[in-house]
Amino acid sequence: MAETKNAVDSEGTTEEQGRAILRRLRDEGFDADDQKLAVALGRPVEEVRGWTSGAAPVDDDLVMKARGLAQERGIDLS
């Protein structure tokens, strides 16, 4: 199990792991396009860019949505 210190969800996902999930989802599920991922998440593209760059914090709701989208698109995040 991942380290739970500074975890953003109940699975122990760290912010950096959350960012990696978002990047992989964007790259593999949305043609590496921030705008397409933003639409799928229902968030502004500026927020997506902030999350993936590390300028904005990643939270549990975002990680949960990203995992759900990945599952729908058949993207293995493990």
Secondary structure, DSSP 8 states (H G I E B T S, - for coil): ----TT-SSTT---HHHHHHHHHHHHHHHSTT-HHHHHHHHTS-HHHHHHHHHTSS---HHHHHHHHHHHHHTT----
